[in-house]
Amino acid sequence: SGGYYEKLKKEICLAVENAGGITVLDAGCGEGYYTYALGGIAGATVYGIDVSKKAVMRAGKLCRGDKFGTFCVGSVYSMPYTDDSFDVIVNIFSPLAYEEYRRVLKSGGKLVMAVPNPEHLIQLKRAVYDEIRIKEESDDTLCGFEMINKKRVNYTFTPKDTEAIEDLFAMTPYYYTTPAEKRSRLTSNGIFDITADFSVITYKIVK
């Protein structure tokens, strides 16, 4: 909600709009930040599912009105939807349950994904770790899907305070594997610029 991922949100919405989304599922919707924005797409009805009950409750309160369908608590690996239910599925940093996605997508349906690139949040890693390894570019092939578009979203933002830096780090997988003494390094040098580096990829289902 700090606006640091605003550019990513706009690109996700544009990709879904270009995909012709009428019935849209945000798979791993969290608290509804992106889901709410998707509700602004003309003609679309947006649904959400997430494994966190608290997150789904917040998303349901945020996403009200006839632009939104139901919100479910559940795993993306076993979703409570019938076959061929959705035109578009959106996956933003969530587990990739591609077999289940294929089941609930209609023929010709699309999968819109946001995936982090090697430079994503690189400054956070440098602030915390003595040595870092930059991962290789991911393989974009996806079984049962054909990639039809890919756009890189790369920009730099400045957090408003050190608390925002700590909050951002807490959103990453690194938070759970980093000792407290290393996490304390995050704010020792004050505020610093951070790189956001994503790819927004659109796939078409092949049935």
C-alpha positions as CSV (number, residue, x, y, z in Angstrom):
1,S,0.0,0.0,0.0
2,G,3.0,2.3,0.0
3,G,2.9,2.6,-3.8
4,Y,6.3,1.0,-4.4
5,Y,4.8,-1.7,-6.6
6,E,2.4,0.6,-8.4
7,K,4.2,0.2,-11.8
8,L,3.9,-3.6,-11.5
9,K,0.2,-3.3,-10.6
10,K,-0.5,-1.3,-13.7
11,E,1.4,-3.7,-16.0
12,I,-0.5,-6.7,-14.5
13,C,-3.8,-4.9,-15.2
14,L,-2.8,-4.1,-18.7
15,A,-1.7,-7.7,-19.4
16,V,-5.1,-9.0,-18.1
17,E,-7.0,-6.5,-20.1
18,N,-5.0,-7.4,-23.2
19,A,-5.7,-11.1,-22.5
20,G,-9.4,-10.4,-22.7
21,G,-10.2,-11.3,-19.2
22,I,-14.0,-11.6,-18.4
23,T,-13.8,-14.0,-15.5
24,V,-10.5,-13.5,-13.7
25,L,-9.1,-15.5,-10.8
26,D,-6.3,-14.0,-8.7
27,A,-4.7,-17.2,-7.5
28,G,-2.9,-16.3,-4.3
29,C,-4.7,-13.0,-3.9
30,G,-3.3,-12.2,-0.4
31,E,-5.0,-9.1,1.1
32,G,-6.3,-8.0,-2.3
33,Y,-3.9,-5.2,-3.4
34,Y,-3.7,-6.4,-7.0
35,T,-7.2,-8.0,-6.9
36,Y,-8.8,-4.6,-6.2
37,A,-7.0,-3.0,-9.1
38,L,-8.1,-5.8,-11.5
39,G,-11.7,-4.9,-10.6
40,G,-11.1,-1.7,-12.6
41,I,-10.9,-3.6,-15.9
42,A,-14.0,-3.0,-18.0
43,G,-16.3,-6.1,-18.2
44,A,-14.3,-8.2,-15.9
45,T,-15.5,-10.1,-12.8
46,V,-12.6,-10.9,-10.4
47,Y,-12.4,-13.8,-8.0
48,G,-9.8,-14.5,-5.4
49,I,-8.3,-17.5,-3.5
50,D,-5.6,-17.7,-0.9
51,V,-4.4,-20.1,1.7
52,S,-4.5,-17.4,4.5
53,K,-7.9,-16.9,6.1
54,K,-6.9,-13.5,7.5
55,A,-5.7,-12.3,4.1
56,V,-8.9,-13.5,2.3
57,M,-11.1,-11.7,4.9
58,R,-9.2,-8.5,4.3
59,A,-9.4,-9.0,0.5
60,G,-13.1,-9.6,0.7
61,K,-13.7,-6.4,2.7
62,L,-11.6,-4.4,0.2
63,C,-13.1,-5.9,-3.0
64,R,-16.8,-5.3,-2.8
65,G,-19.4,-4.7,-5.4
66,D,-20.5,-6.2,-8.7
67,K,-17.0,-6.2,-10.1
68,F,-16.0,-9.0,-7.8
69,G,-17.1,-12.6,-7.3
70,T,-16.5,-14.8,-4.3
71,F,-13.3,-15.1,-2.3
72,C,-12.2,-18.5,-1.1
73,V,-9.8,-19.8,1.5
74,G,-7.9,-22.7,0.0
75,S,-4.9,-24.0,-1.8
76,V,-4.2,-23.2,-5.4
77,Y,-3.2,-26.9,-5.7
78,S,-6.8,-28.0,-5.0
79,M,-9.2,-25.2,-5.9
80,P,-13.0,-25.4,-5.3
81,Y,-13.9,-24.5,-8.9
82,T,-15.3,-26.5,-11.7
83,D,-13.4,-27.2,-14.9
84,D,-13.3,-24.5,-17.5
85,S,-14.4,-21.7,-15.2
86,F,-12.0,-18.8,-15.9
87,D,-10.8,-16.8,-18.9
88,V,-7.7,-15.5,-17.1
89,I,-5.7,-16.6,-14.0
90,V,-3.3,-14.2,-12.4
91,N,-0.3,-15.5,-10.4
92,I,1.8,-12.9,-8.6
93,F,4.7,-14.5,-6.6
94,S,2.4,-17.4,-5.7
95,P,3.0,-21.2,-6.0
96,L,2.7,-22.4,-9.6
97,A,0.0,-25.0,-9.7
98,Y,0.0,-25.2,-13.4
99,E,-1.9,-28.5,-13.7
100,E,-4.7,-27.1,-11.6
101,Y,-4.6,-23.8,-13.5
102,R,-5.1,-25.8,-16.7
103,R,-8.1,-27.6,-15.2
104,V,-10.0,-24.4,-14.3
105,L,-9.1,-22.3,-17.3
106,K,-11.4,-22.3,-20.3
107,S,-10.1,-23.4,-23.8
108,G,-7.9,-20.5,-25.0
109,G,-7.6,-19.1,-21.5
110,K,-4.6,-17.1,-20.4
111,L,-2.2,-17.2,-17.4
112,V,-0.7,-13.9,-16.4
113,M,2.4,-14.2,-14.1
114,A,4.7,-11.8,-12.4
115,V,8.1,-13.3,-11.7
116,P,11.1,-11.7,-10.0
117,N,14.3,-11.2,-12.1
118,P,17.9,-11.5,-10.8
119,E,18.2,-7.8,-9.9
120,H,15.0,-7.7,-7.9
121,L,15.7,-6.2,-4.4
122,I,19.4,-6.7,-4.9
123,Q,20.2,-3.9,-2.5
124,L,18.3,-5.7,0.3
125,K,20.5,-8.8,-0.2
126,R,23.7,-6.7,-0.2
127,A,22.7,-4.9,3.0
128,V,22.1,-8.2,4.9
129,Y,24.5,-10.8,3.5
130,D,28.3,-10.8,3.4
131,E,28.2,-12.6,0.0
132,I,25.3,-12.9,-2.4
133,R,24.7,-15.1,-5.4
134,I,22.7,-13.6,-8.3
135,K,20.5,-16.3,-9.7
136,E,20.3,-17.0,-13.4
137,E,17.4,-15.9,-15.5
138,S,14.5,-18.3,-15.1
139,D,13.3,-20.7,-17.8
140,D,10.1,-19.3,-19.1
141,T,8.8,-22.5,-20.6
142,L,5.7,-23.9,-18.9
143,C,4.2,-27.3,-19.6
144,G,0.8,-27.1,-21.3
145,F,1.1,-23.4,-22.0
146,E,2.5,-21.2,-24.8
147,M,4.1,-17.9,-24.0
148,I,2.6,-15.1,-26.0
149,N,4.0,-12.0,-24.3
150,K,6.7,-11.0,-21.9
151,K,7.5,-7.5,-20.6
152,R,10.3,-6.6,-18.2
153,V,9.4,-4.0,-15.5
154,N,12.6,-2.5,-14.0
155,Y,12.7,0.6,-11.9
156,T,14.2,2.1,-8.7
157,F,12.3,3.4,-5.7
158,T,13.2,5.0,-2.4
159,P,11.4,3.8,0.7
160,K,10.0,6.6,2.9
161,D,11.7,5.4,6.1
162,T,13.6,2.5,7.5
163,E,10.4,0.9,8.8
164,A,9.3,0.5,5.1
165,I,12.6,-1.2,4.4
166,E,12.1,-3.7,7.2
167,D,8.5,-4.3,6.1
168,L,9.6,-5.0,2.5
169,F,12.2,-7.5,3.7
170,A,9.6,-9.2,5.8
171,M,7.6,-9.8,2.6
172,T,10.4,-11.8,1.0
173,P,11.3,-15.5,1.5
174,Y,14.7,-14.3,2.8
175,Y,13.1,-13.1,6.0
176,Y,12.4,-16.5,7.4
177,T,16.0,-17.8,6.8
178,T,17.9,-14.8,7.9
179,P,19.1,-14.6,11.6
180,A,18.0,-11.5,13.6
181,E,21.5,-10.1,13.9
182,K,21.8,-10.0,10.1
183,R,18.3,-8.5,9.7
184,S,19.4,-5.7,11.9
185,R,21.9,-4.6,9.2
186,L,19.0,-3.5,7.1
187,T,18.6,-0.2,8.8
188,S,22.1,0.5,9.9
189,N,22.9,2.7,6.9
190,G,19.6,4.5,6.9
191,I,17.4,4.8,3.8
192,F,18.7,3.6,0.4
193,D,17.3,3.1,-3.1
194,I,16.0,-0.3,-4.1
195,T,15.6,-1.9,-7.5
196,A,12.3,-3.6,-8.5
197,D,12.9,-6.0,-11.3
198,F,10.0,-8.2,-12.6
199,S,8.8,-9.9,-15.8
200,V,5.1,-9.9,-16.5
201,I,4.5,-13.0,-18.7
202,T,1.3,-14.0,-20.5
203,Y,0.7,-17.6,-21.5
204,K,-2.1,-19.2,-23.5
205,I,-3.3,-22.6,-22.5
206,V,-2.7,-25.4,-25.0
207,K,-5.5,-28.0,-24.7
